[in-house]
Amino acid sequence: MTALPATVADTGHLLAANGYIADLELTTTVHLALTMQRPLFLEGEPGTGKTEIAKVLSTGLNRRLVRLQCYDGMDLSAAAYEWDHARQLMAIRLAEAAGQTDRAELSSNIYTRAFLQARPLLSAIDPDLPPAVLLIDELDRADEPFEAFLLELLADFQITVPEFGTVRAHTRPVVVLTSNRTREVHDAIRRRCLYHWVDYPDATRERAILAAKAPEVPAHLAQQVVDFVQRLRGEELFKLPGVAETIDWAQALTYLNKTELTAGDVDETLGVLLKYQDDIAKVRGAEAARLIAGAAAA
C-alpha cells in the first residue's frame, strides 16, 4: 500500500501520473478527503470523470478497488452482506445427524463469520482484507432508505450485523461517492462527506486529457475535436457529450485515418459522440458545418 500524498501538489502528481488531469479545486478536495479520512462526494453530469477518480486513486495508492454500482431497489443483501442460507441449513442437518439438539448452540454455530457472505460495503471494511478504495457509484439511483444504512458506514466505518455483531475497519477505506443528480441525495449523507461538483473541463484541460488518454490522435485533429465538442456543449441537447465521448470520437476519427475535421466526417460519426437520435438529427448537416466554421474562426 502506497503512502497517502503529503501535499496538494503530491496529490496532483498522483492523479496526473495515472492519467487524470484535475484542476486545482478538485485536486485540493481529493487531498483533503485523503488527509482527513473523510468520504468524497462527487456530483456532476454523466461523463465528467467522477468514477475515474476512484479508479485512479486505487491504482495510485495501490489499494484494491471495491465498487458498488447502485440501482433502484438495491437492498442490503446486494450492497453489504448476506447469510449463506444453504450452507447454514446443511450445517444444521449435519449437527442434528450427529446428535446435537441444543437449538441455542446450533444458532450460535451458524451465525459466524464463516457463513457471512461479504458484499461490496462489508468487503471494503473487512479487517482481514487489504485496505480498499470504496466506490459507491451513482448513489442517486438507489432508494432513499438505502442512504440511512450508509450513515453508520460513512460516520464510523463500521457495519452492524444483528446476528453477528459489529465489523469495523482497521484501516479506513478511501470512500468515493458519485451522483448524476437525477434526484437529491439526503443532507445527512452530504454532511459526512467533502463535496465537489465535477463540471465539464474547459478546452485547455480537455485537450490535455485527450493527449493523455489518446496520444495516437494527431494534435491538429485533437484540437479540432475539442473545439467542436466545446461548442456543441453550448447547444440545447438531451444529453451533452462527456469527456469519455470526446476521447471515443477522437479515436474513431483516427481509426478512419482522418486528419482534418469536416462536416461530412461529423455526420458519419455522430453516433460515437451523441447517444440520442433527436440530438443526432439536430446536429447533423448544416448545424455541424456551422459549429466547425465557428470553431475555425475562433
C-alpha beads as a LAMMPS data file, in Angstrom:
LAMMPS data file: protein, C-alpha beads

298 atoms
297 bonds

1 atom types
1 bond types

-500.0 500.0 xlo xhi
-500.0 500.0 ylo yhi
-500.0 500.0 zlo zhi

Masses

1 110.0

Atoms # bond

1 1 1 0.000 0.000 0.000
2 1 1 1.395 3.380 -1.066
3 1 1 1.516 6.189 1.500
4 1 1 -1.011 8.979 1.142
5 1 1 0.280 12.107 -0.643
6 1 1 1.644 14.707 1.759
7 1 1 0.637 17.882 -0.116
8 1 1 -1.896 19.104 -2.650
9 1 1 0.877 19.131 -5.247
10 1 1 1.686 15.494 -4.464
11 1 1 -1.985 14.615 -4.912
12 1 1 -1.989 16.367 -8.275
13 1 1 1.116 14.407 -9.308
14 1 1 -0.526 11.133 -8.205
15 1 1 -3.634 11.858 -10.286
16 1 1 -1.662 13.038 -13.316
17 1 1 0.719 10.082 -13.173
18 1 1 -2.271 7.790 -13.556
19 1 1 -3.853 9.737 -16.405
20 1 1 -6.283 12.014 -14.564
21 1 1 -5.921 15.724 -15.332
22 1 1 -7.633 17.593 -12.494
23 1 1 -7.968 21.296 -11.805
24 1 1 -6.656 22.797 -8.560
25 1 1 -10.051 22.871 -6.821
26 1 1 -10.718 19.170 -7.419
27 1 1 -7.135 18.235 -6.518
28 1 1 -7.430 20.136 -3.231
29 1 1 -10.730 18.449 -2.350
30 1 1 -9.303 15.000 -3.105
31 1 1 -6.236 15.772 -0.995
32 1 1 -8.341 16.910 1.951
33 1 1 -10.541 13.820 1.718
34 1 1 -7.449 11.599 1.869
35 1 1 -5.779 13.562 4.663
36 1 1 -8.886 13.982 6.817
37 1 1 -10.092 10.417 6.077
38 1 1 -13.474 11.699 5.001
39 1 1 -15.687 10.323 2.215
40 1 1 -15.534 12.255 -1.048
41 1 1 -18.904 13.049 -2.632
42 1 1 -18.713 13.961 -6.325
43 1 1 -21.693 15.283 -8.253
44 1 1 -21.858 16.237 -11.898
45 1 1 -23.174 15.372 -15.321
46 1 1 -22.523 11.863 -16.672
47 1 1 -19.184 11.555 -18.432
48 1 1 -17.290 14.209 -16.473
49 1 1 -14.848 11.760 -14.853
50 1 1 -16.318 11.173 -11.384
51 1 1 -15.968 7.395 -11.391
52 1 1 -12.495 7.601 -12.889
53 1 1 -11.180 9.356 -9.781
54 1 1 -11.823 6.273 -7.638
55 1 1 -10.099 4.049 -10.193
56 1 1 -7.080 6.357 -10.323
57 1 1 -6.827 6.511 -6.517
58 1 1 -6.989 2.721 -6.359
59 1 1 -4.109 2.428 -8.803
60 1 1 -2.063 5.305 -7.399
61 1 1 -2.422 4.234 -3.755
62 1 1 -2.014 0.542 -4.593
63 1 1 -5.313 -0.394 -2.935
64 1 1 -7.940 -2.811 -4.148
65 1 1 -10.969 -1.182 -5.761
66 1 1 -14.339 -2.212 -4.328
67 1 1 -17.213 -0.920 -6.447
68 1 1 -20.882 -0.779 -5.513
69 1 1 -22.973 0.121 -8.547
70 1 1 -26.246 1.494 -7.186
71 1 1 -29.628 0.801 -8.767
72 1 1 -33.304 1.154 -7.984
73 1 1 -34.451 -1.458 -5.453
74 1 1 -30.970 -2.363 -4.202
75 1 1 -31.066 -3.903 -0.717
76 1 1 -28.558 -4.901 1.974
77 1 1 -28.132 -8.417 0.609
78 1 1 -26.683 -6.932 -2.597
79 1 1 -24.834 -3.991 -1.048
80 1 1 -23.481 -5.077 2.343
81 1 1 -23.835 -8.716 3.379
82 1 1 -25.935 -11.844 3.119
83 1 1 -26.074 -15.042 5.136
84 1 1 -25.279 -18.233 3.208
85 1 1 -28.574 -19.931 3.982
86 1 1 -27.800 -23.096 2.010
87 1 1 -24.607 -23.747 3.977
88 1 1 -26.318 -22.847 7.255
89 1 1 -29.078 -25.365 6.568
90 1 1 -26.526 -28.030 5.698
91 1 1 -24.610 -27.309 8.911
92 1 1 -27.811 -27.687 10.946
93 1 1 -28.646 -31.012 9.321
94 1 1 -25.134 -32.335 9.878
95 1 1 -25.241 -31.255 13.522
96 1 1 -28.635 -32.897 14.053
97 1 1 -27.423 -36.074 12.389
98 1 1 -24.513 -36.074 14.834
99 1 1 -26.985 -35.928 17.732
100 1 1 -26.738 -32.226 18.565
101 1 1 -30.189 -30.980 19.617
102 1 1 -29.475 -27.798 21.595
103 1 1 -31.107 -25.122 19.419
104 1 1 -29.305 -22.255 21.126
105 1 1 -25.943 -23.864 20.392
106 1 1 -26.991 -24.631 16.827
107 1 1 -27.979 -20.997 16.318
108 1 1 -24.695 -19.680 17.706
109 1 1 -22.723 -22.032 15.468
110 1 1 -24.353 -20.982 12.202
111 1 1 -24.229 -17.211 12.744
112 1 1 -20.453 -16.952 12.465
113 1 1 -18.110 -15.219 10.048
114 1 1 -17.739 -18.427 8.059
115 1 1 -21.353 -18.186 6.916
116 1 1 -21.397 -14.419 6.319
117 1 1 -21.037 -13.501 2.654
118 1 1 -19.467 -10.081 2.194
119 1 1 -20.851 -7.784 -0.470
120 1 1 -19.020 -4.575 -1.508
121 1 1 -19.676 -2.450 1.605
122 1 1 -18.650 -5.149 4.084
123 1 1 -15.724 -6.200 1.911
124 1 1 -14.372 -2.636 1.895
125 1 1 -14.080 -2.512 5.705
126 1 1 -13.222 -6.173 6.317
127 1 1 -10.263 -6.073 8.755
128 1 1 -8.972 -9.373 7.320
129 1 1 -8.595 -7.951 3.815
130 1 1 -6.104 -5.372 2.428
131 1 1 -7.127 -1.686 2.529
132 1 1 -9.504 -0.584 -0.188
133 1 1 -10.875 2.286 -2.215
134 1 1 -14.661 2.022 -1.961
135 1 1 -16.587 3.438 -4.901
136 1 1 -20.318 3.915 -4.287
137 1 1 -21.284 4.762 -7.837
138 1 1 -24.443 6.673 -8.854
139 1 1 -25.923 6.868 -5.361
140 1 1 -28.834 8.878 -6.745
141 1 1 -30.110 5.704 -8.454
142 1 1 -30.586 3.908 -5.124
143 1 1 -33.698 4.244 -2.969
144 1 1 -33.660 6.852 -0.209
145 1 1 -33.953 4.234 2.620
146 1 1 -30.602 2.816 1.485
147 1 1 -28.953 6.127 2.375
148 1 1 -29.977 5.649 6.029
149 1 1 -27.950 2.446 6.157
150 1 1 -24.929 4.234 4.702
151 1 1 -24.808 6.706 7.576
152 1 1 -23.184 4.240 10.001
153 1 1 -20.587 3.263 7.410
154 1 1 -19.701 6.827 6.434
155 1 1 -19.565 8.108 10.010
156 1 1 -17.779 5.254 11.822
157 1 1 -16.545 2.962 9.028
158 1 1 -18.378 0.033 10.557
159 1 1 -21.368 -2.181 9.786
160 1 1 -23.545 -3.791 12.436
161 1 1 -24.893 -7.247 11.586
162 1 1 -27.678 -8.015 14.125
163 1 1 -26.997 -11.767 14.351
164 1 1 -23.209 -11.423 14.361
165 1 1 -22.032 -8.093 15.779
166 1 1 -20.162 -5.056 14.514
167 1 1 -17.466 -5.258 11.840
168 1 1 -15.001 -2.332 11.967
169 1 1 -12.263 -1.349 9.575
170 1 1 -8.685 -1.492 10.860
171 1 1 -7.605 0.839 8.053
172 1 1 -10.299 3.187 6.854
173 1 1 -11.065 2.795 3.168
174 1 1 -10.887 5.743 0.828
175 1 1 -14.572 6.322 0.006
176 1 1 -15.773 7.982 -3.198
177 1 1 -19.497 8.525 -3.768
178 1 1 -20.803 9.745 -7.113
179 1 1 -24.146 11.156 -8.203
180 1 1 -25.524 12.298 -11.556
181 1 1 -28.112 14.301 -9.613
182 1 1 -31.170 12.553 -11.020
183 1 1 -32.515 13.158 -7.500
184 1 1 -31.232 14.996 -4.452
185 1 1 -29.116 12.987 -2.009
186 1 1 -30.079 13.484 1.644
187 1 1 -28.341 16.170 3.705
188 1 1 -27.220 13.586 6.280
189 1 1 -25.040 11.944 3.618
190 1 1 -23.662 15.272 2.425
191 1 1 -22.677 16.350 5.947
192 1 1 -20.442 13.322 6.337
193 1 1 -18.568 13.989 3.111
194 1 1 -16.361 16.528 1.429
195 1 1 -18.179 17.764 -1.665
196 1 1 -17.135 18.753 -5.173
197 1 1 -19.114 19.449 -8.316
198 1 1 -17.264 17.909 -11.272
199 1 1 -18.010 20.050 -14.305
200 1 1 -17.108 19.622 -17.948
201 1 1 -13.470 20.666 -18.450
202 1 1 -12.509 23.793 -20.298
203 1 1 -10.817 23.478 -23.691
204 1 1 -7.258 23.561 -22.346
205 1 1 -7.853 20.809 -19.818
206 1 1 -9.867 18.699 -22.248
207 1 1 -7.011 18.845 -24.760
208 1 1 -4.636 17.721 -22.014
209 1 1 -6.984 14.867 -21.076
210 1 1 -7.262 13.790 -24.702
211 1 1 -3.487 13.878 -25.116
212 1 1 -3.059 11.704 -22.014
213 1 1 -5.814 9.203 -22.827
214 1 1 -5.418 9.017 -26.623
215 1 1 -1.884 10.052 -27.563
216 1 1 -2.282 8.436 -31.005
217 1 1 -4.698 11.196 -32.094
218 1 1 -2.875 13.842 -34.203
219 1 1 -2.534 17.146 -32.368
220 1 1 -4.345 19.192 -35.021
221 1 1 -7.294 16.797 -35.144
222 1 1 -7.400 16.658 -31.337
223 1 1 -7.694 20.437 -31.161
224 1 1 -10.463 20.471 -33.764
225 1 1 -12.358 17.741 -31.917
226 1 1 -12.120 19.551 -28.591
227 1 1 -13.126 22.895 -30.110
228 1 1 -16.148 21.264 -31.758
229 1 1 -17.238 19.472 -28.572
230 1 1 -16.796 22.604 -26.500
231 1 1 -19.133 24.496 -28.837
232 1 1 -21.533 21.548 -29.015
233 1 1 -21.978 21.657 -25.236
234 1 1 -23.450 25.113 -25.655
235 1 1 -26.343 23.678 -27.670
236 1 1 -29.650 22.559 -26.185
237 1 1 -29.325 18.784 -26.419
238 1 1 -30.987 15.985 -24.480
239 1 1 -27.584 14.575 -23.454
240 1 1 -24.401 16.600 -23.808
241 1 1 -21.259 14.638 -24.690
242 1 1 -18.905 13.923 -21.807
243 1 1 -15.139 13.625 -21.810
244 1 1 -15.403 9.883 -22.471
245 1 1 -17.329 10.605 -25.679
246 1 1 -14.713 13.164 -26.736
247 1 1 -11.995 10.542 -26.364
248 1 1 -14.015 7.872 -28.189
249 1 1 -14.827 10.239 -31.049
250 1 1 -11.240 11.386 -31.494
251 1 1 -10.064 7.773 -31.538
252 1 1 -12.783 6.794 -34.022
253 1 1 -11.771 9.579 -36.397
254 1 1 -8.136 8.490 -36.074
255 1 1 -9.078 4.864 -36.866
256 1 1 -10.742 6.207 -40.027
257 1 1 -7.471 7.964 -40.939
258 1 1 -8.999 11.434 -40.652
259 1 1 -6.604 14.312 -40.116
260 1 1 -8.948 17.268 -40.705
261 1 1 -12.454 17.540 -39.277
262 1 1 -15.124 18.155 -41.906
263 1 1 -18.919 18.346 -41.767
264 1 1 -19.077 15.034 -43.608
265 1 1 -16.856 13.379 -41.008
266 1 1 -19.124 14.708 -38.270
267 1 1 -22.278 13.412 -39.960
268 1 1 -20.761 9.960 -40.474
269 1 1 -19.556 9.526 -36.898
270 1 1 -22.082 11.370 -34.721
271 1 1 -23.224 8.073 -33.207
272 1 1 -19.912 7.902 -31.371
273 1 1 -20.357 11.355 -29.854
274 1 1 -24.125 11.579 -29.269
275 1 1 -26.380 8.811 -27.964
276 1 1 -29.884 10.015 -28.811
277 1 1 -31.390 10.197 -32.296
278 1 1 -33.065 13.561 -31.687
279 1 1 -29.681 15.061 -30.775
280 1 1 -28.024 13.499 -33.839
281 1 1 -30.754 14.779 -36.137
282 1 1 -30.426 18.279 -34.681
283 1 1 -26.641 18.462 -35.157
284 1 1 -26.257 16.650 -38.474
285 1 1 -25.820 18.699 -41.634
286 1 1 -25.954 22.482 -41.505
287 1 1 -25.565 22.692 -37.717
288 1 1 -22.390 20.594 -37.801
289 1 1 -20.971 22.799 -40.564
290 1 1 -21.836 25.904 -38.557
291 1 1 -20.106 24.579 -35.423
292 1 1 -16.972 23.643 -37.381
293 1 1 -16.855 27.076 -39.015
294 1 1 -17.323 28.787 -35.668
295 1 1 -14.520 26.772 -34.100
296 1 1 -12.213 27.527 -37.036
297 1 1 -12.980 31.238 -36.867
298 1 1 -12.315 31.332 -33.135

Bonds

1 1 1 2
2 1 2 3
3 1 3 4
4 1 4 5
5 1 5 6
6 1 6 7
7 1 7 8
8 1 8 9
9 1 9 10
10 1 10 11
11 1 11 12
12 1 12 13
13 1 13 14
14 1 14 15
15 1 15 16
16 1 16 17
17 1 17 18
18 1 18 19
19 1 19 20
20 1 20 21
21 1 21 22
22 1 22 23
23 1 23 24
24 1 24 25
25 1 25 26
26 1 26 27
27 1 27 28
28 1 28 29
29 1 29 30
30 1 30 31
31 1 31 32
32 1 32 33
33 1 33 34
34 1 34 35
35 1 35 36
36 1 36 37
37 1 37 38
38 1 38 39
39 1 39 40
40 1 40 41
41 1 41 42
42 1 42 43
43 1 43 44
44 1 44 45
45 1 45 46
46 1 46 47
47 1 47 48
48 1 48 49
49 1 49 50
50 1 50 51
51 1 51 52
52 1 52 53
53 1 53 54
54 1 54 55
55 1 55 56
56 1 56 57
57 1 57 58
58 1 58 59
59 1 59 60
60 1 60 61
61 1 61 62
62 1 62 63
63 1 63 64
64 1 64 65
65 1 65 66
66 1 66 67
67 1 67 68
68 1 68 69
69 1 69 70
70 1 70 71
71 1 71 72
72 1 72 73
73 1 73 74
74 1 74 75
75 1 75 76
76 1 76 77
77 1 77 78
78 1 78 79
79 1 79 80
80 1 80 81
81 1 81 82
82 1 82 83
83 1 83 84
84 1 84 85
85 1 85 86
86 1 86 87
87 1 87 88
88 1 88 89
89 1 89 90
90 1 90 91
91 1 91 92
92 1 92 93
93 1 93 94
94 1 94 95
95 1 95 96
96 1 96 97
97 1 97 98
98 1 98 99
99 1 99 100
100 1 100 101
101 1 101 102
102 1 102 103
103 1 103 104
104 1 104 105
105 1 105 106
106 1 106 107
107 1 107 108
108 1 108 109
109 1 109 110
110 1 110 111
111 1 111 112
112 1 112 113
113 1 113 114
114 1 114 115
115 1 115 116
116 1 116 117
117 1 117 118
118 1 118 119
119 1 119 120
120 1 120 121
121 1 121 122
122 1 122 123
123 1 123 124
124 1 124 125
125 1 125 126
126 1 126 127
127 1 127 128
128 1 128 129
129 1 129 130
130 1 130 131
131 1 131 132
132 1 132 133
133 1 133 134
134 1 134 135
135 1 135 136
136 1 136 137
137 1 137 138
138 1 138 139
139 1 139 140
140 1 140 141
141 1 141 142
142 1 142 143
143 1 143 144
144 1 144 145
145 1 145 146
146 1 146 147
147 1 147 148
148 1 148 149
149 1 149 150
150 1 150 151
151 1 151 152
152 1 152 153
153 1 153 154
154 1 154 155
155 1 155 156
156 1 156 157
157 1 157 158
158 1 158 159
159 1 159 160
160 1 160 161
161 1 161 162
162 1 162 163
163 1 163 164
164 1 164 165
165 1 165 166
166 1 166 167
167 1 167 168
168 1 168 169
169 1 169 170
170 1 170 171
171 1 171 172
172 1 172 173
173 1 173 174
174 1 174 175
175 1 175 176
176 1 176 177
177 1 177 178
178 1 178 179
179 1 179 180
180 1 180 181
181 1 181 182
182 1 182 183
183 1 183 184
184 1 184 185
185 1 185 186
186 1 186 187
187 1 187 188
188 1 188 189
189 1 189 190
190 1 190 191
191 1 191 192
192 1 192 193
193 1 193 194
194 1 194 195
195 1 195 196
196 1 196 197
197 1 197 198
198 1 198 199
199 1 199 200
200 1 200 201
201 1 201 202
202 1 202 203
203 1 203 204
204 1 204 205
205 1 205 206
206 1 206 207
207 1 207 208
208 1 208 209
209 1 209 210
210 1 210 211
211 1 211 212
212 1 212 213
213 1 213 214
214 1 214 215
215 1 215 216
216 1 216 217
217 1 217 218
218 1 218 219
219 1 219 220
220 1 220 221
221 1 221 222
222 1 222 223
223 1 223 224
224 1 224 225
225 1 225 226
226 1 226 227
227 1 227 228
228 1 228 229
229 1 229 230
230 1 230 231
231 1 231 232
232 1 232 233
233 1 233 234
234 1 234 235
235 1 235 236
236 1 236 237
237 1 237 238
238 1 238 239
239 1 239 240
240 1 240 241
241 1 241 242
242 1 242 243
243 1 243 244
244 1 244 245
245 1 245 246
246 1 246 247
247 1 247 248
248 1 248 249
249 1 249 250
250 1 250 251
251 1 251 252
252 1 252 253
253 1 253 254
254 1 254 255
255 1 255 256
256 1 256 257
257 1 257 258
258 1 258 259
259 1 259 260
260 1 260 261
261 1 261 262
262 1 262 263
263 1 263 264
264 1 264 265
265 1 265 266
266 1 266 267
267 1 267 268
268 1 268 269
269 1 269 270
270 1 270 271
271 1 271 272
272 1 272 273
273 1 273 274
274 1 274 275
275 1 275 276
276 1 276 277
277 1 277 278
278 1 278 279
279 1 279 280
280 1 280 281
281 1 281 282
282 1 282 283
283 1 283 284
284 1 284 285
285 1 285 286
286 1 286 287
287 1 287 288
288 1 288 289
289 1 289 290
290 1 290 291
291 1 291 292
292 1 292 293
293 1 293 294
294 1 294 295
295 1 295 296
296 1 296 297
297 1 297 298
